[in-house]
Amino acid sequence: MSATTTNSSPALRATKGTPNRKGLGSNGRDLSSTSVGKALHLLDSFRNAGPTLGVTELARRAGVPKSTAFRLLAYLEQGGFVERAGTNYRLAWRLFELGNRVQHCRPRGLRDVAVPHMSDLHARTNHTVHLAVLEGSDIIYLEKIHGKSSVRTPTNVGSRVPAACTGLGKSILAMSDPETVQRVLREGLTRRTPYTIVDPNRFLAELAAVRANGVAIDREEAALGLSCVAAPIMVKGEVIGAVSMSLPSARLNPATNVPLIRRTAENIAADYRAL
């Protein structure tokens, strides 16, 4: 998913669908050589890492000298963005607070509206239920509801995966504008399993079918043994996200699963419109 860049943190290298991962500001200015840019590199170094990291590893990931990392981490610690864990560092609660102030995670936002309906669907089926939005060419998981006996899924709230290989992503892309779809195709379709659709023409045909049916089905395209049924959440003619139900492939039954996920998406959209 990454393209190599020079003097850049591996975590900040150009990832499909992820804006500003090269250290560029919104005006196109390269921030990677500034103190602010280096501090952001350090924070982003925790992406896809363990809960704590040492100064040496953070400096390596961020592509900065160890002395610079140590100095900037002191500022970040003072600001409440990281905290000490023995001799290591971990992300601090202020980032959690800020993360929960993003658009769809605020009170009365999409996640807040969707959770009761997701909980109802999980209680009825015992399957894992996800909520996601499109960000660039990826989806970001906003919520995940599962139980002890639900199928295990390789997903986490706040994580991202290529949209094209998931039911959530396909359901959103099917209802998105042509330029959004073309951007995904230009960046290439990433193969995650032998069943991932990587042929552009076949992918466009798949989106057309999703658009006609109002539901997307992922048959082991993202993870072997795991299938997913997803539906877009439409508000005033615009797709704002998608909800899905993940289950073992052997238990996939579109005749039963499709009406449930379609109704859940419609109920979320109705409540969101009523705000």
Secondary structure, DSSP 8 states (H G I E B T S, - for coil): -EE--TT--GGGSEETT-TTTTSB-TTS-B-TTSHHHHHHHHHHTTTTS-S-B-HHHHHHHHTS-HHHHHHHHHHHHHTTSEEEETTEEEE-HHHHHHHTTSGGGSTTSHHHHHHHHHHHHHHHH--EEEEEEEETTEEEEEEEE--TTS---S--TT-EEEGGGSHHHHHHHHTS-HHHHHHHHHH-----STT----HHHHHHHHHHHHHHS-EEEESSSSTTEEEEEEEEEETTEEEEEEEEEEEGGG--HHHHHHHHHHHHHHHHHHHHT-
